[in-house]
Amino acid sequence: MSQSREPRSREDYARGLPDHHDPTAGFAGAPPAQSALTLRLILALFGLVVCLAGGVGWLLTDLPAWPAFVLLFFAAVAVVDLVVIVRRKARGEPG
């Protein structure tokens, strides 16, 4: 690797990362691909709320408990995704 491992700045992300290849860049006049971190953040929040409410609500019924645990597992996955998204946005990635 010929590049140093220094932390990247917002300008680095604005210019584009080295070795990044966007196969659709300029195809039929299309703009370069953009990161969708904000959309991913909104969808992760939605998934967290729905899975958490569904899991807790399911546990309050007399139905089998395993679907509730599946929903609560997906809620935990959404929390991990939220942490990753917030860290990426905090370091200055666009989106």
C-alpha positions in Angstrom: 0.0 0.0 0.0 1.5 3.3 -1.1 -0.9 5.5 0.8 -0.6 6.5 4.4 -3.3 5.5 6.9 -4.1 9.0 8.1 -7.7 9.9 9.0 -9.7 11.2 6.1 -11.2 14.7 6.0 -14.5 15.9 4.6 -12.6 17.2 1.5 -11.2 13.7 0.9 -14.8 12.3 0.7 -16.0 15.2 -1.4 -13.2 14.6 -4.0 -13.8 10.8 -3.9 -11.8 8.1 -2.3 -8.8 6.5 -4.1 -9.5 3.3 -5.9 -13.2 4.0 -5.9 -14.8 2.9 -9.1 -18.4 3.9 -10.0 -19.4 1.8 -13.1 -22.4 4.1 -13.8 -20.5 7.4 -13.6 -21.3 9.5 -16.6 -23.4 6.7 -18.2 -26.2 8.4 -20.2 -25.5 11.7 -18.4 -26.1 10.2 -15.0 -24.5 12.0 -12.1 -21.9 10.2 -9.9 -23.4 7.9 -7.3 -24.0 9.5 -3.9 -24.0 7.9 -0.5 -27.4 7.4 1.0 -26.4 7.6 4.7 -29.3 9.8 5.7 -31.8 7.5 4.0 -30.2 4.5 5.7 -30.4 6.3 9.0 -34.1 6.9 8.5 -34.8 3.4 7.5 -32.8 2.0 10.4 -34.7 4.2 12.8 -38.0 3.0 11.3 -36.9 -0.6 11.5 -35.8 -0.1 15.2 -39.2 1.4 16.2 -41.3 -1.2 14.3 -39.3 -4.2 15.4 -39.1 -3.1 19.0 -42.8 -2.3 19.2 -43.7 -5.5 17.4 -41.5 -7.6 19.6 -42.7 -6.1 22.9 -46.3 -6.2 21.7 -45.9 -9.8 20.7 -44.5 -10.8 24.1 -47.6 -9.3 25.7 -49.9 -11.8 23.9 -50.5 -15.5 24.5 -48.9 -16.4 21.1 -45.6 -18.4 20.9 -42.6 -16.2 21.9 -40.1 -17.1 19.2 -41.4 -14.4 16.7 -41.0 -11.8 19.3 -37.4 -12.8 19.8 -36.8 -12.6 16.0 -38.2 -9.1 16.0 -36.1 -8.1 19.0 -33.0 -9.5 17.3 -33.8 -7.4 14.2 -34.1 -4.4 16.6 -30.7 -5.1 17.9 -29.3 -5.3 14.3 -30.9 -1.9 13.7 -29.2 -0.4 16.7 -25.8 -1.7 15.5 -26.6 -0.2 12.0 -27.4 3.1 13.6 -24.1 3.2 15.5 -22.2 2.5 12.2 -24.2 5.2 10.4 -23.7 7.9 13.1 -19.9 7.1 13.2 -19.7 7.5 9.4 -21.6 10.7 9.4 -19.5 12.1 12.3 -16.3 11.5 10.4 -17.6 13.5 7.5 -18.8 11.1 4.9 -21.4 12.7 2.6 -24.9 11.5 2.5 
